[in-house]
Amino acid sequence: MSKKNTELYYFVNTLNKTEKAYFKKFGYKYDKEDNAEMGLFNLINTEIKKTEDYDDLEKLLKIKFEKKYPSKKFITVKNNLFYRLIETLSEYDKTEDFQFQLLQNIQTAKVLIKRNQPKVALRILLKAVDVVEKEEEYSLGLVFTNLIYRCALMLGDKKNIKLSLDKNTNYLNYIKQQNDLKLLYEEVFDLHRMQGTSKHSEFVLALEKVEEKMKVFSKDFISQKQKFNFYSLQKIVAFLKNDKKEVLDALEKMVNILEQSNAESFSKNERVIIATYADLISHQLELGSNTYFKKYFNVIEKWTTVKTDIEIYKETQVLRLQILEYAFEHKFEKIADLEEKYLLHKKNMNDMFQLAINDCFILTYYCLRDFRNAVKFINFQFEIKNLRKDMQLMAELIQLALLFEDKDFDVLSNSVRSLESRLSTINVLITKEEEIILSFFKNAVSTKPISATEYATQCISQLKEIDYTALPYSFDFNIWFLAIKTKKTYLELLSQ
């Protein structure tokens, strides 16, 4: 079956119960007559649970549909249903998007203020402030405090004038703390990487400086989430010091926050919750106790089944295995089908799953010598919000490898210079592995390069000395250098 024929079925299969209910209620709100499109949607929703073979599903649906709606053309109704679903669920996403709602509130309030209706505007703004604080959207909150102040001033409302000024101060403090935390996080992350660099001798001194900053760092956090992030930093620093007791202490504080807040403020990042509880259990077991295991294992189980879309999780695991299997067997159509399935699921996946699946597709398409698609998935990695520096750098190095293989030396030369310039500007710590890999590409675009085979041999030797591992990507530069040295393909060596 062609990709176009399966789009609707994959799409319906990704919808949750709430989205389906919304479509049934609002998809045809202006169309009260017996609707063939809704009839087909109900048929798909019923039959799709019984099979994973969309060829069989298509045949079955066509027979049942034509029996129920003999005057309607199946393919036309099917196409119309697909576009109606997209249109309706776009509206659903807007209603679910609190930021969109907040922006609408701002616009409504401005219209009311302009038309001398400050009392109505104030009522809307004060209600919206609750959402601002619940979602911790304090940058947007500054717009609300300004509008509340204007309304209160027009009404001579001293109580709300004071409220707007107090909240404005609180929001500014939050934003400052958030920036300070972010900078501190960057320092701690660089410490983590410093252990694997030629600057290891500076590690102890840098660690002491970070600890001093953390001591004077404000503990009066506006939100539980900020406090949680601070203890998360303490946990990493304790880990770097190899102090297991301090690691456990920080984890206990993090779990206490989760329990006090009933995890409500963390509900959009279930991975944080699961990882925290699991981390606490594993560290306590390491110290010879299982109290937390008994206490919290059921909590982990609850969050992985209730808050995580377990079906997507299972499918992503199967997907990862199938991608490489099909690459070895050169089943191009199967890989394309998996890609289509993934792209339809992608919006519902958390970053961890996306990183893992993108990684598999990068390696698969590289092995198949399809560099254009490999680059597409590298770009998907770059689109992930707050992508770790080491993952971004490794993705850029893989991109250089693709340009080298494609013999696009002009673009390669520009890319190497651009990467070097960026690294020097943002002062990123480079591990020894990354230095060795980057040096290969610098040599390749130099005026008098050493032969690729000879330089690859040098890189293999250097990587062996430092016990190189391919993390955080499946693409292994050790195998890549070996492929250049032996004049074999990466896939041939990988299969061995």
N, C-alpha and C positions, 0 to 999 in steps of 0.2 A: 504493500500500500504506500502511496506517495505521502510525503511529509504533510502536504496540504490537507489530505483526507483525515489525518490523525489529530490535527491541531485542536479541534473542538473536544475530542475525547480526553486528551491530555489536560486540557484546560478545566473541564468539568471535574476531573479526578483530583485537581489541586484545591478545589473549593472546600471550605469547612462548612459545618452545619449552619452557622450564623450567616455566612455569605449566601448559601443556597436559600435560606429562609428569606433573606433580604431580596434576592432576585425574584422569588415567587410572589412576594408582596408588592414590590415596586417595579419589576421589569415590564409589566403590562398594565400599569395603573390607569392608563387612559383607554385601554382596549378591553371592554367587558365581555365581548363575545367569545365563544369557544375558540381557543387559540391553538393553532397547529404547532407553533414554535414552542409554547409551554408544554404541549403534549409530548413533543419530541424530547424536551429537556427532562421531563418526568420519566420517559422511557429509558433515556441514557442513564439517569441517576439510579434506576432500578437494575438495569442489565450490566452496568459497568463493574458492579461488585462481584459478578459471577465469572468474569474472564479477564485475562490480561492480553489476550490476542485480539487486537483491534480490527483485524481482517474479519474474524468471525463475528465480532460485535457489529460491524458495519452491515454485514449481510442480514443478521437477525433484526436489527433496527429497521432496515429498509422494508423487510417483509411485514413487520408489525405496524410500521407507520403507514404504509400504503393500504393496509387493510382497514385501519382506523380513519385515515384521511385520503380516500381514493381520488379526490379532486385536486389534491396538492402534490407538487413536485418535490420529492425528498431532498434532492441536492440544493434546491433554492431555499427551502425552509431551514435546512442545516446551516447554510452560509449566513442566512439572516439571523438565526439564533446565536451564532458565534459573535457577530458584531453587536447584537443586542446585549449579550452577556458582558462584553468589554465596556460598553457604554454605561450599563447599570452599575457595574462594580467599580467603575471610575468614580461615580457619585458616592458609592458606599465608602470607598477609601477616603473621600473628602470628609464624610461624617465621622469617620474613625480618627482622622488626623486632628489632634488637639491644637497643633500649631495653626492649621488652616482656620479652625474655629476661633482661636485667639485673634488672628489677623482680621477675621470678619467682625469680631467684637470691637476692635479698634476703629475699623472703618465706620461701623454703625454709630459708635460714640461720637466720632468726629462730625458725622452728618447731623446728629442731634444737637451737639454743642453749637454748630454753625447756625442752626435754626432756633437757638435760644431755648433748648429743652435740656438743661443741665441735670435736672432731677432724674429723668428717665435714663440719661446717659450714665449718671453716677451709679444707679442700680445695676446696670449691665456691667460696668467696670469692676465694681466691688465683687460681684459674683465671679467674674473672670479671673480676678486676683487669686481666688482659691485654687483654680486650675494651674495658674502660674507657679504657685508655691508647691502644689502637689507634684507637678512635673519638673520642678526646678529650672524653669525657663526664665531665669532672672534677668538676662539681657533684654528679653522682650518685656519683662516686668517693669523696667525703667520707663517704657513708653506708657504703661498703664498708670504708674504713679504720677507721671506728668499730667495725664488727662484727668485723673482724680483730683489733683491739686487745682486744675483749671475749673472743674465743675464745682468743687467745694468753695473756691474763691467767689464764683458767680453767685452761689447760694448763701455766702457768709457763714458757711458750715465749719466752725473752728475745729470740731472734733475730727472731721475728715481731712482738714488741712494738715493737722498734726499727724494723722495716720499716714497720709501720703508722704510726708517728709521722713517719718520714721522708717517706713518701708523702703523708701529710696536709699536711705543710709544702709539699711540691712542688705539690700540687693547689691549695692556697690561693694560692700565688705565681702559678700559671697563671691563676686566676680574676681576680686583681688586674691582671695584665698584660693580660688580655683586656678588662677594663673600661677600662683606660688607653688601649689601642689604639682601642677604640670611641669614646671621647671625642675622641681625636686625629683619628680619621676624620671625626667630625662637624665639627670645626674646619676640616679641609682641604676638606670638601665645601662648607661655608659660604664659604670663600675662592673656590671655583670659581664660586659664584653671585654673590659680591660684585662680580665684574667687570661683571655686567649690572644693577647697582643704582645708586641715587643715592649710595651709600656708596663708590663706586669710589676716591675720594681716600684712603680709609683702607686700601686694599688692600695697598700696599707694606709699611706698618707691621705689619699683621696677618700678612702672609707671613713677615716677619722673626721675629715672635714664635713662629710655628709651627715654623720651622726651628730656633730655639733649643731648643724643647721636644723636638724629634726628636733633637737632638744628645745630650741627657742621658737620653733614653729608653733603658731597659735593652735591651741586645742579647743578653743571656743567656736566650734564649727556650727554653722547655721543649720546644716542638714546632716542626717544620719549617713547619707551616702558619702559625704566628704570625710566624715570620721572613719567610715569603712575603708575608703581609699588610703587614708593615712596609715591605718593599721596594716593594710596590704603592703605598703611601702616598708613598714617596720619588719614585716615578715621576710621580705626579700633581703633587707640588710642583715637580718639575723641569719638567714640562709648563707649569705656571702661570708659571714663570720664563722660559719659552721657551728652556730650555737643552737642546738636542737630545742633546748628549753625555751629560749626566746622566741623561736619559730612557733612553738606550741602556744605560748602565751599570746602572741599576736593573733593566731588563728582563733583562740578562745574568745578574744575580744570581738573579732569579726562575726563569729557565730552568735554572740550575745546581741549584737546589733541586728542581725537578721531576725532573731527571735523577738526582740522588743518591737521591731517595726512590722512584724508578721510578714516580712519579705515584700510588703506592698510596693515600696519605692524601688525594689529591684526586680519587679515582675516582668520587665521587658528584657531582662538579661538572665534567663534561667541558668545559663552556663556558669555564671559567677556563683550562683547559689550552690549548684551541684558541686562545682570545683572546690568551694570553700569547705563544705561538709566533708567531702571525700579527702581533701588535704588534711583536715583535722584528724580524721580517723586514721589515715596512713601514718601520720607523724606520731600519734599516740601509740599505735601498735609497735612502731619502731622503738619507742621508749619502754616497751614491755607491758602495756596495759590495753584492755579492750573495752573500757567503760563507755567511750564515745561510740564505739562500733555498735554496741547494744542500743545505745540511746538514739543515734542519728541515722542508722542505716535505713530505717523505714522512711525517714524524711527524704533521703536521696531518692528512694524508690518512688515516693509520692511525686517529687518534682520531675523526675525523668519520664513518668507516665502521664502526669496531668499537664505540666507546663511545656514540655518539649513535644513537638509533633513527632511521635515515635515512628510513625509510618514513613515520614520523610527520612528520618535517621536511618531506618533499615534500608530504604531504597538507595540512599547515598553510599552505604557500605557495600551493597551489592554492585552498585554502579562502578565504584572504584575498582573492584575485582574484575568486572566485565570489560572495562576499558582496555586494560593491559592484555587481557586474554584475547580480545578481538584484534588488538594491535599485532600480537604474535601471529595470529591466523590471517591477518590482512583482510578482515571482514569490514570493509569500509562502510557499507550500508548500515551495519549494526552500530558502528561507532557514531554515524550521523544520527541514527534514531535515538541513541543514548544522549547525544548532545542536545537534541530537540527536547527530550524529556527533562533533562537537567535545566535548560533555560526556562522552561515553564514552571519548574519547581523553585527556581533560584530565588525569587522574591520572598519565599516563605522560609528560606534557610538562614540560620545564623551564620556569622562570619567564619566560625570554625569549620563548618561543613563546606562553605564556599571555597575557602582556602585549600582544603583537601581535594575537592573535586577539580578545581582549576589546575592544581598541581598535576593531577593525573592526566588531564587533557593536554597540558603543556608537554609532558613527557611522551604521551601517545602520538600526538601530531608531529613532534620532533622525530620520533622513531620512524614514522611513515613518510618523513621528508616533506611534510606539508607545513612549511615554515609560516605561511600566512595565517593559518588557523592557530598555530602555536603562539604566535605574537598576539593574536586576538585574546587568548586566555591569559597571557601575561598582562595585557591591558586590563582584564577583569580584576586581576590581583591589585593593580594600582588604584582601581575604583573603590576598593574596600576602605571604609573609613578607619582612620587611625591605624593603618598598616604599620607593623613594627619595622623599625629602620633596617634590621638585619634581613627581614624578608623582602623588603623593597630592594635593597642592594643586591641580594642574590638573584632576584627576578631580573634586575638590570644586567647582571653578568650573564645570565642565560640568554637574554636578548642579544648581547654581544656575540655569544656563541652562534646564534642563529644567523646573524649578519655575516660572520666569518665563514660559516658553511655555505651560505648563499653567494659568497664571493663578492659581496657588496662593500668593497673596501672604502669607497668614498663616504658612505653613510657610517660605516664602522669607525672611520677616523674621526668624524664629527662627534659620534656618540661617545667615544673614549674620552675626547677632550672635554665634552660637556659633563660627563660623569666625574672626571678628575676635578673640574672646576667646582661642581656642586659639593663634592666631598670636602674640598679645601675651604669652601665658604661656610658650610654648616658645621665644620669641625667634628665629623663623625669618626669614632674610633674604628679602625680597620683591623680585623683579625688577620693572623698570619696566612690563613687559608685564602682569604679575600685578596690579600696583597699578591700572593703567588698567581692566583687566577687572573687578576687585573694585569699583572706584568706580562702575561702571555699576549693579551690584546694590544698592550702598549708596544710590545716588540713587533707584532704583526703589522702595525701601521707606521713603524719608525722608518727613517730614510734608508737604513741599512739593516734590515731584519735578519736575524738568525733563522734558518729554515724551520718551518712549523714542526717538522718531525723531531728535529734536534731539541727545540725549545720545549716541546711537549714532554720529551724524555726527561729533561731537567725538572720540569714541574712535577712529574710523577715522583721523582726522587725526593724533591723538597716536601711534597705532601706526605710522603711515607715517614719522613723524619718527625713530623709534627702530629702524626696519628690522625690524619684528616677523616672527617665524617661528612656525609653529603647533606646533613640537616641544614636548614629547615625545608628542603625540597627533595623530591624524589630524583630529580636530575642530578647525576653524580659526575662531577668534573674529573674525578680520577678515571672513570670509565671513558669519558670523553677524550681525555688526553691519550689514553691507551689506544682508542680507536684511531686517532691521528698517527700515533707511533706505528701501529701495526697495519694501517691502511684497511682496517675492517670497519663495518658500520657499528654504530652504537647498539643497534638492536641485536646484531650477531653476538656481541660481547655480553649484552644483558641476558640473552637466552642461555649463555653458558653458566 
